């Protein structure tokens, strides 16, 4: 009876050490596999491979679509994912030495609308909706060369595009094909008639301002 009890204890200890050794070997083993495209069997570079219970210990596939992942207590669920492909989840019960695990991922049917990224907006150059409007700063007018005295204000306007004059000796302005009397000249909102007339002190009035 005592001999049978000793044999039973020895057998129990041996089985216990065998199970623990098997579990230890499984935990220290490395799972080797590769991730491929299901449509053309091309390797998927940078695919994520991780255990479902331990995401932080995951790895990514190399240039050949292969990976090496440290094993854990089996059976366990292995997750493989890649952008634009359907996720694959497989239960790993054991790791066979010298045999790689292959995952074939199918392209996802989810499609996104086309996104166009441009360097600049089409209306970036549009700063004002008022067309045909020009401004001349007073600093620009003062820098115009003058023969005698001060710069002629009306003659400085002749430098703008679309404005012409009848010739030398006159200051009448012809804006975009119109006549000289079709121009509205105002000072503080008050209209000035015949601003280019010899007897009108329009230039003196502007200088006083």
Secondary structure, DSSP 8 states (H G I E B T S, - for coil): -HHHHHHHHHHHHHHHHHHHHHHHHHHH-EEEEEEEETTT--B-TT-EEEETTEEEEEEE--TTSEEEEE--SSSEEEEEE-TTB--EEEEE----TT--EEEEE-B-----------SS-TTTT---S-TT-----HHHHHTS--SSSS--HHHHHTTSTTEEESSTT---EEETT--GGG---EETTEE-SSTTSTT--HHHHHHH-
